[in-house]
Amino acid sequence: MTSSDPPGRSSDLAPRSADRLRRTADPLIEAVGLSKRFGGFQAVRAVDFSVARGESFGFLGPNGAGKSSTMRMVGAVSPASGGRLRVLGLDPAVEGPTIRSRLGVVPQQDNLDLELTVWENLYIYGRYFGIPKRALRPKIEELLDFAQLADRARDKVEPLSGGMKRRLTIARSLINDPEILLLDEPTTGLDPQARHVLWDRLYRLKHQGVTLVLTTHYMDEAEQLCDRLVVMDHGEIVAEGSPAQLITEHVSREVAELRFGIDENEARAAQVADLAERVEVLADRLLLYVADGEAVLRAVHERGLQPVSSLVRRASLEDVFLRLTGRSLVD
Amino acid sequence: MAGRHTPTRHLVRAHGGGVASLFGYSLITARRYFKVSAMAQLGAPVLYLLSLGIGLGSIVNARSGGQSLGTSYLSFLAPALIAATALQVAVGESTYPILFGGFKFQRIYFAMSATPLTAQQIAGGVLAWIATRAAFSATLYLAVVACFGGVRSVGALLCVPIATLGAMALAAPIAVYSATVETERGGFAAIFRFLVMPMFLFSGTFYPVSSLPGWGQALAWLSPLWHATELARWASLGSLQLRSGIGQVGTAALLGHLAFLTALTVAGVLLTGWRFRVRLSK
């Protein structure tokens, strides 16, 4: 509704705007005060989030932040300890099987059947969803092409590379044409090339309109794949927004990194503090949060300070995380 | 998927493929090992029956043992061996494969639990497959016994369901343990050494338990294998009305044996489903 609409006309909304309203009012996933406890340990502390259809949504945070626990609750395998959760408008506690029949899940740890062939792994998984054998043959062919595994169809899974296994796990998760794809740390443990192949595949899915929900502790992955993300730490959501928004809101545009040597960083920090919006002292370097990195580097040199090495870069989600939690993502 | 899309969404069933799809999975896995395992399962009875049924049997039969039994030692031994083999096969399937393949290393149950299948269905599919394996072994064993001339009545066919029930009466409770332990520290080896093996030796397999002292007979009562053996002998030899009384089981005792085995099986199945649910929903 625009501001020019006269009051009292909300009941006469045009069908299109009513449709748009309903879509925003009925997200695919909605969590309010969602919590998970394991005995005395609180893994997820009353988090709120919602994911709209077609969106790529990410949970960014270090290991142990509660990302996987949240994913397992959304995946309708692990019951919530508190709060309200709706997935596809359904309550996971009541309609778990129905929800799972419409999800695709890529777990953090591959759980393929190593003794079966690539083809058989996809086939049996499709059967778990009750898909008839007839329909599975063409579907498996399509997925093998998508995962670039067509020539390995008759091979056992065991000897495949980590990247291939991961692609097979993703292919498997698509056997039922899921409405939402849940990816828990999709590229952890893969080499850079395998990660890029995988990102390319996920990017294609995103373009086809598949709703992606992923967890990661790689900020480059979050930047590549997520339209919107939440930053999690110690079971709580500490920030939310698009990657660009988060950077604008929480850190400066550029970062100047200075290395003075391990013993000197701390002492030099005071000498350059006035040049930056904020200075972060890490074990091996100083981070100066600034609008114009090159200008600040010049200013540093003009003060007669000679860092062993220096560089200027754009601020990243890593900096956002450091700002919000005082720790780095990958340790 | 470049330009190609094969829709399957409309074919997905909200409650999945059920136990049947799990069974299909087990069949695909088993097909791989079918030849090897069928050979092993034919080889074992041949060896046992040759050495014990024929070898030891010739001594037993020659020295009045045959008379006191009222039938050949082979025909006395065979129903018990069928029950014991089914039990060993089932226990084997309910230990390492559940903990290692299912929960710890390949973690295939976790893959299953992300589909519409419920934990109870997964547990049910696993146990149904173990029962099938036991029944398959019992059938092969019975066929070998028949080749050795050890089958004396049509009733012996009942040995297959009886041996399967007896096997599940132990295997299902063991599956509860396998689905519960986090780390294997020799528990499975202990099950074989201190449970299955003594059970095999002291459940009236080689001689009637009446030859044991009172406390031994009392212990046999606790053994699912003894109950299965009694039932298997009843099915195989009961109709022959042997004067030795072998194979004669009263109605009350019959129901008692069945009730004991059924109770253990049902409890094992329910508790396995519960343990699967707890472990898969962490």
Boltz contact constraints between the chains, C-beta under 6 A:
constraints:
  - contact:
      token1: [A, 77]
      token2: [B, 113]
      max_distance: 6.0
  - contact:
      token1: [A, 77]
      token2: [B, 281]
      max_distance: 6.0
  - contact:
      token1: [A, 78]
      token2: [B, 281]
      max_distance: 6.0
  - contact:
      token1: [A, 97]
      token2: [B, 15]
      max_distance: 6.0
  - contact:
      token1: [A, 97]
      token2: [B, 116]
      max_distance: 6.0
  - contact:
      token1: [A, 98]
      token2: [B, 14]
      max_distance: 6.0
  - contact:
      token1: [A, 100]
      token2: [B, 115]
      max_distance: 6.0
  - contact:
      token1: [A, 100]
      token2: [B, 116]
      max_distance: 6.0
  - contact:
      token1: [A, 101]
      token2: [B, 12]
      max_distance: 6.0
  - contact:
      token1: [A, 101]
      token2: [B, 14]
      max_distance: 6.0
  - contact:
      token1: [A, 101]
      token2: [B, 116]
      max_distance: 6.0
  - contact:
      token1: [A, 105]
      token2: [B, 114]
      max_distance: 6.0
  - contact:
      token1: [A, 111]
      token2: [B, 107]
      max_distance: 6.0
  - contact:
      token1: [A, 111]
      token2: [B, 110]
      max_distance: 6.0
  - contact:
      token1: [A, 111]
      token2: [B, 111]
      max_distance: 6.0
  - contact:
      token1: [A, 113]
      token2: [B, 108]
      max_distance: 6.0
  - contact:
      token1: [A, 114]
      token2: [B, 106]
      max_distance: 6.0
  - contact:
      token1: [A, 120]
      token2: [B, 28]
      max_distance: 6.0
  - contact:
      token1: [A, 124]
      token2: [B, 25]
      max_distance: 6.0
  - contact:
      token1: [A, 127]
      token2: [B, 17]
      max_distance: 6.0
  - contact:
      token1: [A, 127]
      token2: [B, 21]
      max_distance: 6.0
  - contact:
      token1: [A, 127]
      token2: [B, 24]
      max_distance: 6.0
  - contact:
      token1: [A, 128]
      token2: [B, 16]
      max_distance: 6.0
  - contact:
      token1: [A, 128]
      token2: [B, 17]
      max_distance: 6.0
  - contact:
      token1: [A, 128]
      token2: [B, 21]
      max_distance: 6.0
  - contact:
      token1: [A, 128]
      token2: [B, 115]
      max_distance: 6.0
  - contact:
      token1: [A, 128]
      token2: [B, 117]
      max_distance: 6.0
  - contact:
      token1: [A, 129]
      token2: [B, 12]
      max_distance: 6.0
  - contact:
      token1: [A, 129]
      token2: [B, 16]
      max_distance: 6.0
  - contact:
      token1: [A, 129]
      token2: [B, 115]
      max_distance: 6.0
  - contact:
      token1: [A, 130]
      token2: [B, 13]
      max_distance: 6.0
  - contact:
      token1: [A, 130]
      token2: [B, 16]
      max_distance: 6.0
  - contact:
      token1: [A, 130]
      token2: [B, 17]
      max_distance: 6.0
  - contact:
      token1: [A, 131]
      token2: [B, 8]
      max_distance: 6.0
  - contact:
      token1: [A, 131]
      token2: [B, 11]
      max_distance: 6.0
  - contact:
      token1: [A, 135]
      token2: [B, 8]
      max_distance: 6.0
  - contact:
      token1: [A, 135]
      token2: [B, 11]
      max_distance: 6.0
  - contact:
      token1: [A, 138]
      token2: [B, 6]
      max_distance: 6.0
  - contact:
      token1: [A, 139]
      token2: [B, 6]
      max_distance: 6.0
  - contact:
      token1: [A, 139]
      token2: [B, 8]
      max_distance: 6.0
  - contact:
      token1: [A, 142]
      token2: [B, 1]
      max_distance: 6.0
  - contact:
      token1: [A, 142]
      token2: [B, 4]
      max_distance: 6.0
  - contact:
      token1: [A, 142]
      token2: [B, 6]
      max_distance: 6.0
  - contact:
      token1: [A, 146]
      token2: [B, 1]
      max_distance: 6.0
  - contact:
      token1: [A, 176]
      token2: [B, 8]
      max_distance: 6.0
  - contact:
      token1: [A, 176]
      token2: [B, 12]
      max_distance: 6.0
  - contact:
      token1: [A, 177]
      token2: [B, 8]
      max_distance: 6.0
  - contact:
      token1: [A, 177]
      token2: [B, 9]
      max_distance: 6.0
